[in-house]
Amino acid sequence: MAQFITLTSRVVPLPENDVDTDQIIPARFLKATDKKGMGDNLFADWRYDSDGSPKADFVLNKPESHGAQILLAGDNFGCGSSREHAPWALTSYGFRAVISTSFADIFRSNSLKNGLIPLIVDEATLKMLFDLIEEVPNIELTVDLESQTLMFPNGSVNFPIDPFNRTCLLNGVDELGYIMEFEKEIAAFETCRPGDW
């Protein structure tokens, strides 16, 4: 998993509430077991016409969205089924953080395991960020995981994240990688334990 300490990026605004995982990555793309290229199908039904050509008015197809690593979404992002392909598609596209007022629990958990930070802010902050991006489309925000701070030109807010996932992201390890950091201690315990259990 890629290490995450700080990120400064432009933002893609998607002011839709209740975006479910089937909208993030439609079910027909779930046969894939490799994350590579999954970003090509991110928001596929919103992003492409039936002939596969990009819809000019969809936000990801606009030139100012290219290269942005932060997605600003409406309330209850990632609801619906528990497919891990949703954060795969978001990270494969290039997103490292999604900002919303709330996330479905399973989506949030899957995101953290795949190096994507689901960043929760209150309703007033979310509205302010959407207004800010409408006024200054190329504005950049900074996510500082160490201090758990989201910074914008006229201020900052703190965001919650549990200590275990924060530690894993700061060190660029998944759950197994975290356990493997204690390999010597585990081996020492194994040699000292009494007989076979």
N, C-alpha and C positions, 0 to 999 in steps of 0.2 A: 504494500500500500504506500502511496506517495505521502511523504511527510507534509504536514500543514502547520506552519507557524504564523505567517502573516500573508495576506493576499490583498493587493490593490488592483482594482479592475473596474471597467465600465460595467453597466448593468443592463440586462434585458428585462423590460417590464412586461409582465403577463397578468393583468388585473382581473383574473378569473377566479372565482371561488369554487371550491369542491372539485378541483382537478383530480380525477382518479387515475389509477395506474394504467388503465386501459387507454386513456387519452395520452398519457405520457409515452407508453409503448404498446400499441395495439397487439391483441392476442396472437395474431397470425405471425408475429415475429418472435414468439417465445420458444420456437424450436431450437434457436441458436444456444449454444453452450459456451460460446466465446464472447467476451466483452468487446473485442476488437470490431470496429465498424458499426456497433450498435447505435452510435450517435446519428448515423445516417437515417435511422427510422424514428428518431425522437419526434414526438407529436406528429407522426406521419399523416394522420387523417386531417389534421388542421394545416399541415405544412405543404402538402402536395395535392394537385388535382388528380382525378381518376386515371389520367394518362401518365402520371408520375412527374409532371412538370411543376415546379415550385409556384405556390400562390404568392404573388407579389405583395399582397397586403398582410401576410402573416409575419409577425415580428421577427422570427428567426431568419426569414429570407431578406430582411432589410439590411443594407450594407453596414449601418451603424451597429448592428448586433454582432457582426463577425468578430470573433476573438474575445468577446465578453465572457467572463468566468463567474459572474454572479447573476442569478435569476431572482427577480422580485415578483412574488406570486401572491394571489389572493388567499383568503382564509381556507383552512382545511385542505392543504396541499397533500397529495399522495394518498388520498382515501381509496376505498375499493379493495380489490384483491391484493394479496401479499407478495406479488411477484418481485423478485430481486432484480429482474431485468430493468425496472424503472430507474433505480439509481445507476445501473450499468449504462443505460442510454444517456442519462444526464452527464455522467463523468466522461463517457466516450466522446460526447459532443464537445466537452471542454469545461463544463461547469464544475466549480469546486465548492460553491455555497448556494443555498436557496434560502431566501428570506420570506417569512410568512408569519401570520399570527398564530397558526397552529398547524401541526402535521399529524397524519395518522400514525399511531404508535409503531406499527410494523414497518411502514415506509421509513420512519425516523431511524429505527434500529438498523434496517438494511442500508440506509445511507451512511451512517456512521461506520459500518463495517466495510464500506467501499470508498472511504476517503472523501465523502460529500458531507459538508456541514449543514444540517437543517437549523437555521438560525431564527429563533423566535423573538418577535418584537410585539409591542402592544399596538392596538388599532390606530392610535393617534400617530405613532411613529411610522407605521406602514403607509398611512395616508400622506404624511409629510414627504416620505421617500418617493411615492408615486408622483406627487406634485412637483418635487424637486427635479425628477428625471424628465417630466414633461417640459419644464422650463429650460433645463440644461441637459439635453439628451446625452451628451458625451461625458457627463460628470462621472468621477470615479469615487467609489467607496473603498474603505479599508476594513478588512476583517482581521483582528488581532486575536488569535486563539489563546495566546499566553495570558493576556489580561481579560479575555472574554469580552472584548469591546468591538462594537461596530462604529466606525468613524465616518463622518460626512463633513462637508465644508463648514457647516454652522454648529457643529456639536458632535456628541457621541452618546451611545447607549450601551449598557451591558446586556449580555445575553446569557441564558443558562445552558450549561452542558455538564453532564455528570463527570466526575473526576476520572473514572476509568477510561471512558472514551476520549476524553481530552488528552490523557497521558498517551494513549495509543496513537492518536493523530499527531501529537507533537513529536513522537519518536518514529513515526512512519511504520508502525507495526500493526498487524491485526491481532485478534485474540490469541491465536496460536503463537505468533511471533512474540507476544508479550510473555507467554508461559515459557517459551524457549530461552528467554533472557535469564531464567532461573534454573537452567539446565544443571549447573554445578551443584546447586542446593538440592535439587531433586535427586541427583545421583548420590549425593552424600546421605540423604534420607533413606534411599533404597538400600544402601550398604549397611546402614545401622538398624534397620527394622528387624524384629525377631522372626526368624523362619518364614516359611510360606504361610500365607493367610488362608 
